[in-house]
Amino acid sequence: MKRIVFCIFLMLLAASAMAQKFSPVVVNAPTIFGRPVQLDSDGKLLPWPMPDNTGYSYSSHFLTQWSILWDQYNRQRNYEFFCCVDFDRTTFEMQPEWHWVNSTAYLRAMMEGFMEHLYPYTGNPNTIEFLEEFVDYELENGLTPENYAWAGVPYASANPGDRRYTGWSRHGEDYLEPPIVGEDGYAYLRLYEITGNTKYLEAALRCAAALVKNYKIGDERNSPWPVRCYARDGKVEGPAMGPYSANVVEPIMLFDELIRLDLGDVTAYHQVRQGAWEWLQKYPMQNNVWVGYFEDTPPTMDNMNNVIPLEYARYVLLNPDKDPEWREHARKLIDWVKTTPKWAKYTVHGATVTAEQGSGKGYMLPQVCCDSHTSRLAAVEALYYARTGDKTYRDEAFRSYNWVTYFQGVSADGSVPWPPSQYWFTGEFSDGPRRLMDGLWAVPEWAPDDESHLLGSTSVITKIAYGKGGVTYSTFDPSSTDVLRLNFAPEWVSSGGRKLTRRSDLNQEGFTFDDATKVLRIRHERYRDIDVQGISSEPIPSIVDFDNPHVGANVGLYGQYPTGVIDWGTSAWKVCAPAGRMSTFSLCAANAQGATAGFGFYYPRILMRLDVYNPLDHDVTLTIRAPEMRERTFTVKAGQLQRIRTGWVNQVSRVSLESDGLAALRFDNLAYSSYGASLGRPCHGASGTQWTDCAGYGWTEPQK
């Protein structure tokens, strides 16, 4: 996240730093993160890597970050023991950062938020497997002893490389951060809702009990819970401990959810929650002393941050019933974050970029930091638009998100997000992606228009499957409002087997559907199981992405990869390192002079589409052939990434790719299906908790 000690500073005029409001500095650099900017006709920033396709570029960002996480899960699991990684510029293997604090509890909370979004978006059960293992490790290796004042709750941090978490030795030993107990406790509770596993509920209840036990009435210099204290006795004496943190919204979120579910000591939760809420309104909301969040900074009353005010704004925008003044409070906090002189803000080709924290003494360059914090600002602005209809906030969010997309994957041509060697698992791989996914929930038209995805719900999603012309899912709560974007028109929508009525608004149970954008909004009140059915000609594809299973940079493909899917022969293809518009590994021809290369499906399958990047300075022609189908010829634009659709509807055994520029082209996300693309309804459905699979159904694999 923050790493002021490692950041490059840009010193601005003292008068600007001391001004009552900060005017963003214009930095219209030709590249962002080493990647050439793409601009529209007005000189405004477009997204990366596909500037004319917002849905592709936005989804590519968080799916790419997930692809790297899944590779880490299957191999190194650096996220368990280190804050950050860098990568070798030749092999592109990840290398851990041994010199900075591991953000243990912070990361679990942020990662839960990411997976809570990502699972319903993809339907990929690996996301939940990953999250459960990650949280389980903390429950086994990162909780305080049961006889402590803060008992059975997570430590916020650890030394780099330590297998057991007890805090970062630069700050002290055996300490924790109470606001993060609330943040991580809320994550435990949401994971319980996703999985039904009561060990996560028990962990959440322990966090709530500790917060109740250690609550104190706050004042201007002392918050209800300290920013950092010793776990054994709660004392705040010590140079790195501190009595003040404005971050009470995370504990409030935990209490609110337990109260809603009527779990635990609800009476005590009500009392403590009300006290914390009143303190928040009396002090931070009046004096804007938004300090006390990060795990690697000393406690001061001067080092402000954007996380606390923006997360509070997000909470009341999603839950306006909690704050009668939600509109004014959210607007005020957005404005404060964008104008405070405490840290720098930049305008990059029309996109507002914000740093994370500061005391007004020095500023970080926008080329080297803060993609996750800009993503958070954009998320809150997008949610403000969704709640109020104010398009100014939507447009601001759009440009900021466009800037964020340039930070996806790894860039051999750019600096790391936090110099000298830090890709943060919090910022780059959980916090930033989860807040980008907030944007698709708020503005579903930003999601891909040629795929079907559940983008957001007021309830946790416990199960989901996508099929040809259908989406079937279950929510934790019987009552929720859900937002989807489809690649088909629904013929009917049902809740608990009962058909819902199409309406012009959601003032009562039913659904709305925009025929132009294919955005579906569903309000259901009594039943958890939802079924959306229509007609589509295209089955759900499986994806070969050359990242998982891991092969390595410039390693030849021999035989089957993945096993049982494609046979690449013996010397025609290799896996290429990230470069240009390919931010992860991709496929390239092994013969530098060859113009044709082929591969065979282990069993015949339909080749539906593939992504092609042309790094050359001129257009090239690409021809795709198969014995069973008519050949297709495409023009691949110079310097551009394109998604090519074959239009094939029958299974093929072998495929050949032919181009004079074949040796330079890079391929990724080969999408295939074992099933025909004929019209018709899917045969997959849900009845209660009984789920079955059949032709054309499955989860949507990552498509970067």
C-alpha positions in Angstrom: 0.0 0.0 0.0 1.8 3.1 1.2 5.6 2.9 1.4 6.5 6.5 1.7 10.0 5.5 2.6 10.4 3.8 -0.9 8.5 6.3 -3.0 9.9 8.8 -5.5 8.9 12.3 -4.3 8.0 15.2 -6.4 8.4 18.4 -4.4 5.9 21.0 -5.1 5.7 24.7 -4.1 5.1 25.1 -0.4 2.3 27.6 -1.1 0.4 24.9 -3.0 0.8 22.4 -0.2 -0.5 24.9 2.3 -3.4 26.1 0.2 -6.9 25.4 1.6 -7.7 23.2 -1.4 -5.3 21.4 -3.6 -5.5 21.8 -7.4 -4.5 18.6 -9.2 -1.2 18.8 -11.1 -1.5 18.1 -14.8 0.9 15.2 -15.8 0.1 14.3 -19.4 2.8 11.7 -19.7 3.1 9.7 -23.0 3.2 6.4 -21.0 1.5 5.0 -17.9 3.4 2.2 -16.2 5.6 1.9 -19.3 2.6 1.5 -21.6 1.8 4.0 -24.3 -1.4 6.0 -23.5 -4.5 5.7 -25.7 -6.6 8.9 -26.1 -10.0 9.7 -27.6 -10.6 12.5 -30.1 -10.8 15.0 -27.2 -7.4 14.0 -25.8 -9.0 12.1 -22.9 -7.6 8.8 -21.6 -9.0 5.5 -22.9 -8.5 2.1 -21.1 -5.8 -0.4 -21.7 -5.1 -2.8 -23.4 -8.1 -2.5 -25.8 -9.0 1.2 -25.9 -12.1 0.7 -28.0 -13.5 -2.0 -25.7 -14.2 -0.9 -22.1 -15.7 -4.2 -21.0 -12.7 -6.1 -22.2 -10.1 -3.8 -20.7 -11.8 -3.5 -17.3 -12.4 -7.3 -17.0 -8.9 -8.0 -18.2 -7.6 -6.0 -15.3 -9.1 -8.0 -12.5 -9.0 -11.4 -14.3 -5.3 -10.9 -15.0 -4.7 -10.2 -11.3 -6.7 -13.3 -10.4 -4.7 -15.4 -12.9 -1.4 -14.3 -11.1 -3.0 -15.1 -7.7 -4.1 -18.6 -8.9 -0.6 -19.3 -10.2 0.8 -18.2 -6.8 -1.7 -20.5 -5.1 -0.5 -23.5 -7.1 3.2 -22.8 -6.7 4.9 -20.3 -4.3 2.1 -18.8 -2.2 4.1 -15.7 -1.5 1.0 -13.9 -0.4 1.0 -16.0 2.8 4.4 -14.6 4.0 5.2 -11.4 2.2 3.6 -8.0 1.5 4.9 -7.8 -2.0 6.7 -9.4 -5.0 8.7 -8.2 -7.9 9.7 -10.3 -10.9 12.8 -11.4 -12.7 12.9 -9.5 -16.0 14.1 -12.6 -17.9 12.2 -15.5 -16.5 9.3 -13.4 -15.1 9.3 -15.5 -12.0 8.0 -13.8 -8.9 10.5 -12.8 -6.2 9.4 -11.9 -2.6 10.1 -8.6 -0.9 12.1 -9.4 2.3 12.4 -5.9 3.7 8.9 -4.8 4.5 5.9 -5.7 6.6 3.5 -8.5 5.7 0.0 -7.1 5.8 -1.7 -10.2 7.0 -5.2 -9.2 8.3 -5.5 -6.3 5.9 -4.9 -8.6 3.0 -7.4 -11.2 4.1 -10.1 -8.6 4.4 -9.4 -7.1 1.0 -9.1 -10.5 -0.6 -12.4 -11.6 0.7 -14.0 -8.5 -0.9 -12.3 -9.3 -4.2 -13.4 -13.0 -4.2 -16.9 -12.0 -3.1 -17.1 -10.1 -6.3 -15.1 -12.5 -8.5 -16.9 -15.7 -7.7 -20.4 -14.6 -9.0 -18.7 -12.8 -11.9 -17.0 -16.0 -13.1 -18.7 -18.8 -11.4 -15.2 -20.2 -10.9 -15.1 -22.4 -7.7 -11.4 -22.0 -7.5 -11.9 -18.5 -6.2 -13.6 -19.8 -3.1 -11.0 -22.6 -2.7 -8.3 -20.0 -2.8 -10.0 -17.7 -0.3 -10.8 -20.5 2.2 -7.2 -21.7 2.2 -5.9 -18.2 2.6 -8.2 -17.4 5.6 -7.6 -20.8 7.2 -3.9 -20.2 7.3 -4.5 -17.0 9.3 -6.9 -18.8 11.7 -4.2 -21.4 12.3 -1.2 -19.1 12.4 -2.2 -15.6 13.1 -4.6 -15.3 16.1 -3.9 -13.9 19.5 -3.9 -16.3 22.6 -7.3 -16.9 24.3 -6.2 -15.4 27.6 -5.3 -12.0 26.2 -7.4 -8.8 26.5 -7.7 -9.1 22.8 -8.4 -12.8 22.6 -8.6 -15.1 19.6 -8.5 -12.3 17.0 -6.1 -11.7 14.1 -2.8 -9.9 14.3 -2.7 -7.1 11.6 0.8 -7.8 10.4 3.9 -10.0 10.5 7.6 -9.9 9.7 8.4 -10.7 6.1 8.8 -14.5 5.6 7.5 -15.4 9.1 5.2 -18.4 9.2 3.6 -17.2 12.4 2.0 -13.8 12.5 2.5 -11.6 15.7 3.1 -8.1 14.3 6.0 -6.3 12.6 9.1 -6.1 14.8 9.8 -2.6 13.6 6.8 -1.5 15.6 7.1 -3.9 18.4 6.2 -7.5 19.4 2.8 -9.1 20.1 0.6 -6.1 19.1 -2.5 -5.7 16.9 -4.6 -3.0 15.3 -8.2 -3.0 16.6 -9.9 -1.3 13.6 -8.5 -4.2 11.4 -10.0 -6.7 13.9 -13.3 -5.2 12.7 -12.3 -5.3 9.1 -11.1 -8.9 9.1 -14.0 -9.9 11.3 -16.4 -8.6 8.7 -14.6 -10.6 6.1 -14.9 -13.8 8.2 -18.6 -13.2 8.5 -19.1 -12.7 4.8 -17.1 -15.9 4.1 -19.4 -17.7 6.5 -22.3 -16.4 4.4 -20.7 -17.7 1.2 -19.7 -21.1 2.4 -22.0 -21.9 5.4 -18.9 -23.0 7.4 -19.5 -22.0 11.0 -15.8 -21.7 11.9 -15.8 -18.4 10.0 -18.8 -17.3 12.0 -17.1 -18.2 15.2 -14.1 -16.2 14.2 -16.3 -13.2 13.4 -18.0 -13.5 16.8 -14.6 -13.5 18.6 -13.7 -10.3 16.8 -17.0 -8.6 17.8 -16.6 -9.8 21.4 -13.1 -8.3 21.6 -14.3 -5.0 20.2 -17.1 -4.8 22.7 -14.8 -5.7 25.6 -12.2 -3.1 24.7 -14.5 -0.3 23.6 -14.0 3.1 25.3 -15.8 6.4 24.9 -13.7 8.5 22.6 -12.8 12.2 22.4 -10.9 14.5 20.0 -7.6 12.7 20.7 -8.7 9.2 21.6 -10.9 7.1 19.4 -13.2 4.2 20.7 -10.4 1.8 19.7 -6.7 2.7 19.4 -5.0 2.5 16.0 -2.4 0.1 17.5 -2.0 -1.6 20.9 -0.4 -4.6 22.6 -2.6 -7.6 22.3 -2.0 -9.0 25.8 -3.3 -6.0 27.8 -4.5 -3.4 25.3 -1.9 -0.8 26.3 -0.9 1.9 23.9 2.3 3.0 25.5 5.2 2.8 23.1 6.6 4.7 20.1 4.6 2.7 17.5 1.4 2.3 19.4 -1.3 5.0 19.3 -4.7 5.9 20.8 -6.4 7.3 17.7 -7.8 5.9 14.5 -10.7 7.4 12.6 -11.4 4.0 11.2 -14.4 2.9 13.1 -16.5 2.1 10.1 -15.0 -1.3 9.8 -16.1 -2.4 13.3 -19.5 -0.8 12.6 -19.9 -2.9 9.5 -19.2 -6.1 11.5 -21.7 -5.1 14.2 -24.4 -4.1 11.6 -24.1 -7.4 9.8 -24.3 -9.5 13.0 -27.3 -7.4 14.2 -29.0 -7.9 10.9 -28.5 -11.7 11.2 -29.4 -11.7 14.9 -26.2 -13.5 15.8 -24.2 -13.1 19.0 -24.7 -10.5 21.7 -26.9 -8.2 19.7 -27.7 -5.9 22.6 -24.1 -5.2 23.3 -23.4 -4.7 19.6 -26.2 -2.1 19.4 -24.7 -0.2 22.3 -21.1 -0.2 21.1 -22.1 0.4 17.5 -24.1 3.5 18.5 -21.3 4.9 20.5 -18.8 4.4 17.7 -21.2 6.0 15.2 -21.8 9.1 17.4 -18.0 9.5 17.9 -17.5 9.3 14.1 -20.1 12.0 13.4 -18.9 14.2 16.2 -15.2 14.2 15.4 -13.8 12.9 12.0 -16.9 14.0 10.1 -16.5 17.5 11.5 -12.7 18.0 11.7 -11.6 15.7 8.9 -8.9 14.1 11.0 -8.8 10.9 8.8 -5.7 9.2 10.3 -4.8 5.8 11.5 -5.1 3.1 8.9 -1.9 1.7 7.5 0.1 -1.0 9.1 3.6 0.4 8.2 3.3 4.0 9.3 3.8 5.5 12.8 0.7 6.8 14.5 0.4 10.6 14.1 -2.5 13.1 14.0 -1.1 14.6 10.8 -0.7 11.8 8.3 -4.1 11.7 6.6 -5.3 9.0 4.2 -8.1 8.4 1.7 -9.0 4.9 2.8 -11.1 5.7 5.8 -13.3 8.5 4.4 -13.8 6.7 1.1 -14.7 3.4 2.7 -17.2 5.2 4.9 -18.7 6.9 1.9 -18.9 3.6 0.1 -20.7 2.0 3.1 -23.4 4.7 3.3 -23.9 4.7 -0.4 -24.6 1.0 -0.3 -26.6 1.3 2.9 -28.3 4.7 2.9 -30.7 3.6 5.6 -27.7 3.7 8.0 -27.1 7.4 7.5 -30.0 9.9 7.0 -27.4 12.3 5.5 -25.8 9.8 3.2 -25.9 12.0 0.1 -24.3 15.0 1.7 -21.8 13.0 3.6 -20.7 10.9 0.6 -20.4 14.0 -1.6 -18.5 15.9 1.1 -16.0 13.1 1.6 -15.4 12.6 -2.1 -14.7 16.4 -2.4 -12.4 16.3 0.6 -10.3 13.4 -0.8 -10.0 15.2 -4.1 -9.0 18.6 -2.7 -7.1 18.1 0.6 -3.5 19.3 0.4 -2.3 16.5 2.5 -1.3 14.3 -0.5 -1.0 14.8 -4.2 -3.7 14.5 -6.8 -2.9 14.5 -10.6 -4.8 14.9 -13.8 -3.5 12.5 -16.4 -5.1 13.1 -19.8 -8.4 14.0 -18.0 -8.2 11.2 -15.4 -8.0 12.1 -11.7 -5.3 10.1 -9.9 -4.9 10.2 -6.1 -2.1 9.1 -3.9 -3.0 7.3 -0.7 -1.8 9.4 2.3 0.4 12.2 3.4 1.0 15.2 5.6 1.4 17.8 2.9 5.2 17.6 2.8 6.0 15.7 -0.4 4.2 13.9 -3.2 4.5 10.7 -5.1 4.6 10.6 -8.9 1.5 9.1 -10.6 3.6 6.9 -12.7 4.7 4.8 -9.7 1.9 4.5 -7.3 -1.6 4.4 -6.2 -3.7 2.4 -8.7 -5.7 0.8 -5.9 -6.4 4.2 -4.2 -7.5 5.7 -7.5 -9.7 2.6 -8.0 -11.3 3.3 -4.6 -12.0 6.9 -5.5 -13.5 5.8 -8.8 -15.6 3.2 -7.1 -17.2 5.7 -4.7 -17.9 8.1 -7.5 -19.5 5.4 -9.6 -21.6 4.3 -6.6 -22.6 7.9 -6.0 -23.8 8.1 -9.6 -25.7 4.8 -9.2 -27.4 6.1 -6.1 -28.1 9.7 -7.3 -28.0 9.7 -11.1 -25.4 12.5 -11.2 -23.5 11.7 -14.4 -20.6 14.0 -13.5 -19.5 11.4 -10.9 -19.9 8.6 -13.5 -17.7 10.4 -16.0 -15.0 11.2 -13.4 -15.0 7.5 -12.3 -14.7 6.3 -15.9 -11.5 8.3 -16.6 -9.9 7.3 -13.3 -10.7 3.6 -13.9 -9.2 4.0 -17.4 -5.9 5.0 -15.7 -6.1 2.1 -13.3 -6.3 -0.4 -16.2 -2.7 0.4 -17.3 -1.5 -1.3 -14.1 -2.8 -4.8 -14.8 -0.4 -7.7 -14.9 3.3 -7.0 -15.0 5.1 -4.5 -17.2 8.7 -5.1 -18.3 8.9 -1.6 -19.6 7.6 0.3 -16.5 8.7 0.7 -13.0 7.0 -1.4 -10.3 4.0 0.2 -8.6 6.0 0.9 -5.5 9.7 1.3 -6.1 12.1 -0.2 -5.8 10.6 -3.7 -5.8 7.0 -3.9 -4.7 3.9 -5.2 -6.3 1.6 -5.3 -3.3 -0.7 -8.2 -2.7 -3.1 -5.7 -1.0 -3.0 -2.8 -3.6 -2.4 -4.5 -6.9 -4.0 -7.9 -6.3 -7.0 -7.4 -4.0 -7.9 -3.9 -3.0 -7.6 -2.4 -6.4 -9.5 -5.2 -8.3 -12.3 -5.3 -5.8 -13.0 -1.6 -6.1 -12.8 -1.9 -9.9 -15.5 -4.5 -9.7 -17.6 -2.1 -7.7 -17.6 0.0 -10.8 -19.2 -2.7 -12.9 -21.9 -3.2 -10.2 -22.6 0.6 -10.2 -22.4 1.0 -14.0 -23.1 -2.4 -15.6 -22.7 -0.9 -19.1 -19.0 -1.0 -18.4 -19.0 -4.8 -18.3 -18.4 -6.9 -21.4 -21.3 -6.7 -23.8 -20.7 -10.1 -25.3 -20.7 -12.2 -22.1 -23.0 -12.9 -19.3 -22.0 -11.9 -15.7 -23.6 -11.3 -12.4 -22.0 -7.9 -11.4 -23.3 -7.3 -7.9 -26.0 -8.1 -5.3 -27.1 -6.7 -2.0 -26.6 -10.3 -0.8 -23.7 -12.7 -0.9 -23.9 -15.2 -3.8 -23.5 -18.7 -2.5 -23.7 -20.6 -5.8 -23.9 -19.8 -9.5 -23.6 -21.4 -12.9 -23.7 -19.9 -16.4 -25.0 -21.7 -19.5 -26.0 -21.1 -23.1 -28.8 -18.6 -22.7 -29.1 -19.0 -18.9 -27.8 -18.0 -15.5 -28.8 -19.8 -12.3 -27.7 -18.7 -8.9 -28.5 -18.6 -5.2 -28.2 -15.8 -2.7 -27.6 -16.0 1.0 -30.6 -13.8 1.8 -34.0 -14.6 0.4 -34.4 -10.8 -0.3 -31.9 -9.0 -2.4 -31.5 -6.9 -5.5 -29.1 -8.3 -8.2 -27.5 -6.7 -11.2 -26.4 -8.7 -14.3 -25.3 -7.9 -17.9 -26.3 -10.7 -20.3 -25.4 -11.6 -23.9 -29.0 -12.8 -24.5 -32.5 -11.5 -23.8 -34.2 -13.3 -20.9 -37.6 -15.0 -21.8 -38.3 -15.5 -18.1 -36.9 -14.9 -14.7 -38.0 -17.0 -11.7 -37.4 -16.9 -7.9 -37.9 -20.1 -6.1 -39.6 -21.5 -9.2 -42.1 -18.7 -9.3 -42.0 -16.5 -12.4 -41.2 -12.8 -11.7 -42.9 -10.0 -13.6 -41.0 -7.6 -15.9 -41.5 -4.1 -14.7 -40.5 -0.5 -15.5 -38.9 -0.1 -12.0 -38.0 -2.1 -8.9 -40.4 -0.5 -6.5 -41.7 -4.0 -5.9 -40.6 -7.6 -6.6 -39.8 -8.3 -10.2 -37.2 -7.5 -12.8 -36.2 -4.8 -15.3 -34.4 -5.4 -18.6 -32.8 -2.9 -20.9 -33.1 -4.3 -24.4 -30.3 -2.0 -25.7 -27.7 -2.6 -23.0 -28.9 -6.1 -21.9 -28.7 -5.0 -18.3 -30.9 -7.1 -16.0 -31.9 -6.0 -12.5 -33.8 -8.4 -10.3 -35.6 -7.7 -7.0 -36.7 -10.9 -5.2 -38.2 -10.9 -1.7 -38.9 -14.5 -0.6 -36.7 -17.1 -2.2 -33.0 -17.5 -2.6 -32.8 -19.5 -5.9 -32.9 -17.4 -9.1 -33.1 -18.7 -12.6 -32.8 -16.6 -15.7 -33.5 -18.2 -19.1 -33.4 -17.1 -22.7 -32.1 -18.2 -26.1 -28.5 -17.9 -27.2 -26.5 -19.5 -30.0 -23.2 -19.5 -28.2 -22.2 -22.0 -25.5 -20.1 -21.0 -22.5 -16.4 -21.4 -23.5 -13.5 -22.9 -21.7 -10.2 -20.9 -21.9 -6.6 -21.8 -22.4 -4.6 -18.8 -21.1 -0.9 -20.0 -20.9 -0.6 -18.9 -17.3 -2.1 -21.9 -15.5 -0.7 -24.5 -15.4 2.6 -22.6 -15.3 5.1 -23.3 -18.1 7.5 -20.4 -18.0 8.9 -17.7 -20.3 10.2 -18.8 -23.7 9.6 -22.5 -22.9 8.5 -24.7 -25.8 5.1 -26.5 -25.8 5.5 -30.2 -26.4 2.5 -32.5 -26.6 -0.6 -31.8 -24.5 -1.3 -28.5 -22.7 -3.5 -28.4 -20.8 -3.7 -32.2 -20.5 -6.5 -33.6 -22.5 -7.3 -30.4 -24.4 -4.7 -29.4 -27.0 -1.7 -31.2 -28.6 0.9 -28.6 -29.7 3.2 -31.0 -31.4 6.9 -30.9 -30.8 8.5 -27.6 -32.0 5.9 -25.3 -33.4 4.9 -23.2 -30.4 6.3 -21.7 -27.2 5.1 -19.6 -24.3 6.2 -16.0 -24.5 6.9 -13.6 -21.6 4.6 -10.6 -20.9 5.2 -7.8 -23.4 3.4 -5.1 -25.2 -0.3 -5.4 -24.7 0.0 -8.9 -23.2 0.4 -8.4 -19.5 0.8 -12.1 -18.7 2.2 -15.1 -20.6 1.0 -15.7 -24.1 1.4 -18.1 -27.0 3.8 -17.4 -29.9 5.3 -19.3 -32.8 8.7 -21.0 -32.1 10.0 -20.6 -35.7 11.2 -17.0 -36.2 10.9 -17.4 -40.0 7.8 -19.5 -40.2 4.5 -18.3 -41.6 2.3 -21.3 -40.6 1.9 -23.3 -37.4 -0.8 -25.6 -36.2 -2.2 -27.5 -33.2 -4.7 -30.3 -32.7 -7.5 -30.8 -30.2 -7.1 -33.9 -28.1 -10.8 -34.5 -28.8 -12.6 -32.4 -31.5 -13.9 -29.1 -30.1 -15.2 -25.8 -31.4 -12.6 -23.1 -31.6 -14.8 -20.1 -30.8 -12.3 -17.2 -30.5 -8.8 -16.0 -29.5 -7.0 -12.8 -28.6 -4.3 -11.6 -31.0 -1.7 -8.9 -30.4 0.3 -7.5 -33.3 3.4 -5.6 -32.1 4.5 -4.7 -35.6 4.2 -1.2 -37.1 2.0 -2.4 -40.0 -1.2 -4.4 -40.3 -1.0 -8.2 -41.0 -3.4 -10.7 -42.3 -4.2 -13.8 -40.3 -5.9 -16.9 -41.8 -7.4 -19.6 -39.5 -8.1 -23.0 -41.1 -9.5 -26.3 -40.0 -10.4 -29.4 -42.2 -14.0 -29.4 -41.0 -14.8 -25.6 -41.3 -14.4 -22.8 -43.9 -11.2 -20.8 -43.4 -11.5 -17.3 -41.9 -9.2 -14.4 -42.7 -8.7 -11.3 -40.5 -6.7 -8.1 -40.5 -4.8 -7.6 -37.3 -4.1 -3.9 -36.8 -0.6 -2.5 -36.1 0.2 -2.3 -32.5 -3.3 -3.4 -31.4 -4.8 -6.2 -29.4 -7.9 -7.8 -31.0 -10.4 -10.4 -30.1 -11.1 -12.6 -33.1 -14.2 -14.7 -33.4 -14.1 -17.7 -35.8 -17.8 -18.0 -36.2 -17.4 -21.7 -36.4 -20.3 -23.8 -35.1 -18.9 -27.3 -35.5 -16.1 -29.2 -33.8 -12.8 -29.3 -35.5 -9.8 -31.7 -35.0 -6.9 -29.5 -36.1 -6.3 -25.8 -36.5 -3.6 -24.0 -38.5 -2.7 -20.3 -38.2 -1.1 -18.6 -41.2 0.4 -15.1 -41.5 3.4 -13.4 -42.9 3.8 -11.8 -39.5 3.2 -15.0 -37.5 6.5 -14.9 -35.7 5.7 -11.6 -34.2 2.1 -12.2 -33.3 1.1 -13.1 -29.7 -2.0 -15.2 -28.9 -4.0 -15.7 -25.7 -7.3 -16.8 -24.3 -8.1 -19.5 -26.8 -11.8 -20.1 -26.2 -13.2 -23.5 -27.1 -16.3 -25.6 -26.4 -17.1 -29.3 -26.6 -20.7 -28.5 -27.5 -22.4 -27.4 -30.6 -23.6 -23.8 -31.0 -27.1 -24.6 -32.1 -30.1 -22.5 -30.9 -32.0 -23.8 -28.0 -32.5 -23.6 -24.2 -30.0 -25.1 -21.8 -30.8 -28.2 -19.9 -29.3 -27.0 -16.7 -31.3 -25.8 -13.8 -31.6 -25.5 -10.0 -34.3 -26.8 -7.8 -33.8 -26.0 -4.1 -30.2 -27.0 -3.5 -30.0 -29.6 -6.3 -27.6 -28.6 -9.1 -26.9 -30.6 -12.2 -24.6 -30.1 -15.2 -25.2 -30.7 -18.9 -24.1 -29.6 -22.3 -23.1 -26.0 -22.6 -23.1 -25.3 -18.8 -20.2 -24.5 -16.5 -18.3 -21.7 -15.0 -16.8 -18.9 -17.0 -13.1 -19.3 -17.0 -10.8 -16.3 -16.7 -10.4 -14.4 -20.0 -7.8 -11.7 -19.6 
